[in-house]
């Protein structure tokens, strides 16, 4: 439409006020779907760009196209809690208790390590 306006006013030297009267016959139905499709593609691009800025760089692509494991991994808060339990366990028991495979300290240690290894 802008190209047509420039051609109408600058190249053909027609008055600017008569462009609206000239527009309907010069624009056919054939150009309307092209303009609508360009508008839709532009809106999709702008929306995706805004979501990418909102969630952080590359996060939208990672959410849409990344592999999801069958077992959900621990979130940050659960990992921190596991490390706090591990720290309290280390403060409460000696090294020899951890080395004894029959002790409860060893079992708790292995449970925490297995949880963090997922």
Secondary structure, 3 states (H helix, E strand, C coil): CHHHHHHHHHHCCCCHHHHHHHHHHHCCHHHHHHHHHHHHHHHHHHHHHHHHHHHCCCHHHHHHHCCCCCCCCCCHHHHHHHHHHHHHHHHHCCHHHHHCCCCHHHHHHHHHHHHHHC
